[in-house]
């Protein structure tokens, strides 16, 4: 059986690592039969982030869809492409919006709009995926990418933290509603991840400031470092697979312990 997957925001960072791991995972478990394998459809708002698909060794199994993951038409095109490649088996809602607002200076309408834009892509992705899963006869897995901020907010990031908290609530609600029809819905909540965005942040600062940021990030994670994108991808692909067949409604922290860290006030460490 050819299994197909859709990954939103799959052109860079965690999303790209998920795509790569899905392809590798197939080689490990599918064997060499001609009727087995995996197709992956990548949704990206930035067409340039899809350029690497063309030169990938598994390009024949990759499809890029340029557009906004929150656009139901775009999500529908991705689902069509996935079903043309095989049986739609999994959907990863990874695309994220990073834009902040504060209630002391921004109108409530703007705050609400930003919360909505941070959640809409996952709502659309879940809706399209579930409808397609049910039309195929049931079964399928969704993984929503949340954040440690859903439970431990960072000052100044109200829209992002609120949208991620809502995402985790939606994950639980969908798991309860569609579990009887074989659809599993889970989430992962990364801590800080060493993506292109983080690299760009460090590069934009003078060397002493960049070094200070890296020290602070190490202190925030009990394991003493940021996650690599492929480490988050490993958890996502596990939740999509058969080995996680009895896991649904869960939010799995992949944060190096950041969400459980309680700083000792006697340690006098400045973070």
C-alpha positions, 0 to 999 in steps of 0.5 A: 500500500502506498501511504501519503501524507500532507505536511504544512510549512514543510519547506523549512525547519521542523516541517522539512525535517518531518518530510525527510523523516517520512521518506527515510521511515518508508525505506526502513519499513516498506521494503523494496516492493513496487506497491509500497512506499510513501508520497509526501505533499508539502504546503508552503506559502513561500514558493522558494521554500519548495525549490529543494523538492525538485532536486531531492533523490526522492523527488518522484514521491514529493509534491509541492503546493504553494499557498496558504495552509489556512486557505481551504482551497489550497489544503484541498489541492494538497489532499487531492495530490496526496490521494492521487499518490496513495491512501491519505494516511497522515496530516501534519499541521506545522505552519505557524504565524509569528506576530505579536501584540499586547493588550495595553497598546493594540486594539482587541480586534487586532489581538483576536485577528492574530490569534485567529490567524495563528489557529486557522491553518490547523483548523482548516488542515484538520477539517480537510484531513478528517473529511478525506479520512472519513470518505476513505472509510475512516482511519488516519492520523493528525499531528498538530505542532504546538509549543511549550508556550501553550502552557508556559507563556513568554512575555509579549507573545500573547497571540501565539501562546493563546493560539497554541493553547487553543490548538491543544484544546482542539486536539483533545476535542477532535480526538474524542469526537473522531476516535470512534471512527479510527482517526487519531489526533495528537500534538507535539509541543517543542521548546526552542528549536535550532531552525533557520529562524533561530540562526538568523536571529543570532546572525542579526546580533553582535557576537557578544549578544548572540553568545548571551542568547545561546547561554540563556537558551541553554539554561532554559532547557534542562538538557542544556541545548536547543532541539534539532529539527529532526528530534521534533520530527522523530516524535511527529512521525512516531505519532503518525505511525502504527507504533502509536496506534493507541495514542490519541488526544495527547500533547507530547512535549519535545522540549528538553525539559523546558516545560517542567523546569522550575528555577531554584530561587537560591541558585541565583542564576540569571536567565 
